[in-house]
């Protein structure tokens, strides 16, 4: 009797394992539970723009200075930022919050960065933080960054931010458009 129960259990387990491994090979298309667009404006300190700078190089490869990005795809530079966030692409629009965090250039063969930052929002429409982390292949026109959590109005939200470099004025200013889509809203 015990051997028979063991065989039945084994067959059920194998059936469940096989059926779950092959079930539904269709891709699911989820609809966002919340979605909006924001822009953040980064103005890198270059030694002359202290009054308007919103970011600064805080670490650089040996021999490099902290006012000029390193050669060879900026490899080794770490930048800390506190950028204004707006609801449109105008740098002078009233900010709804700040983008605060860091990016580091981590590839010697192309322009790419690794990002870890938060949107700290404090406006009549949005209160709380949205936390982002991930790789940013800068030369790709449209790319995705993971949203890993949040607080306030965004408590434990998760999703994807579709990112595009909206404007670039070398060497110091760039604007990033963030199409934010939450798929897990509490």
N, C-alpha and C positions, 0 to 999 in steps of 0.2 A: 504494500500500500504506500509506504513511504517513497519507494523508488518511483512508483507511478506518479505521485504528486510532484516529485522532483522533475520528472520528464515533462509533465504538463506545464509546470512553472517555467522550465527552460524554453519550451515551445512558445508560450505566451510572451516571454521576454524577447526571444528572437523576432517574433512577429512585430512587436512594438518597436524594437530597434530598427528593423528594416523598413517598416511603414513610416516611421518618423523621419528616417534619413532620406526617403525618396518622395515623401508627400509634398505636394504643392510646389513644384519647381517654378511656379509663376512668381514674378516679382510683384511685391505688394507696392501699391502707390498710396502713400499716406497723404492726408490733407493736413496742412498746418493748423494748429489750434489758435495761433496768434502770429501775425506777420506785419512788419513795417520796415521802412527804409530810413537809415541814418547815415550821416557823413562825419568822418573825423579828419581833422586838418593837422598835419604834422609839419612843424617848421624847425628843422635841425639847427642847433647852435653851430655856427661856423667861425666863431671868433669875432664877428663884427655885428651880429644881430641879436645881442643879448636881450634887448627890450621886447622883441617879438618871438624869441625862441620858445618852443614848447617841448623840445626834446634835446638830449645831449648824449654824446658818446661818453660812456663811463669806463669802458675797458677797450683796449686796442692791442694789436700785436706788438711784440717787442720792437721798440724804436719808432713806433707810430705816435702821432700826437692826438689830442682829443678834440681837435677842431676840423680835421680832415679825415674823410673816410679812407680806409686802407685800400691799396691797390689789390689786384687779383680778387675781384668780386666782393670787396669789403670783408673778406674772410677774417674772422676773429673779433670784429667790432661788436660791442654790446651797447645798445642804445636804450636809455630809459626815457619814457615820455609821459606827459600830462597834457593831452591834446583836447581842444574844445570839440564837442559833438553838436552838430546842427541837424535840423530836419530837412534842410536844403543844401545846395552846394556852395552857398555863399559864406566865406570865412567870417564875414562881419555880421551874420545873422545872430540873434540871441542864442547862446548855447543852452541845450537842455541837460547838459552834464559834461563829464570829462571822461576821456579814454586814458586809463592809467595802467602802465605796465612796462614791459620790455620786449625788445626783439633782438635777436642775435643772428649775425650772418654766419652760416655754418657750412658753406660749400665753397671749394676752391675752383670749381669748374663752371659755375653759372651763378646768376643772381638768385639766391634763395635765402629765406630767413626762417627762424623758428620764433613763434609768437606766444606770449603769455600775458594777457591783459584783461582788464575789466572795464565795462562801461559803468560809471558811477552816475546815476541819473537822479536829478532832483528838480523836477518841473511839475506843473499842474497836471500834465498827462502821464508822466512816468516817475515812479519812486522806486529806488532799489538799485541792485547791481545785476549785470549780466557778465558771466565769466567765459572767456574764450581761450583756447589753447590749440596749437598745431603748427604744422609746416606751412609755409607761404612761398610757393614757387613764383617769385615776383614777376618773371617774364611771361607767365601764363595770364592771358587777358582776364579770364574769369576763373576763380578758384573758390574752394570751400574751406571754412575754418569751423571746427567743432565748438558748439556752445555746451559747456559742461555743467552749468548750474547757474544759480542766481539767488537773489534775496528780494525782500519787499514784494512788489508787484510781480516779480519773476521768480518767486520762491521755488526752488528745485526744478526750474524749467530747463529743458534740454532741446537741442536742435542743431541747425546749421546756419551759418552766415555765409552767403554767397558774396564774395569780395571782388571788387574791381578797382584798379588804380584809376581814379577818375580824372586826376590832373597831376602834372609833374613839372616843376620849374627847377631845373638843376641849379646848384647842387643841393639846395636845402629844403624846398617845400614840396610836399605831395598831399593830395586829398584822396581819401579812400571811401568809396561807396559801399555800404554794408546792407544787403538785403537779408534781413533777419527773419528766419522762420523757425518757430517753436513747434515741435512735434510731441512734446511731453509737457503738458501744462498742469499745474496743481491748482 
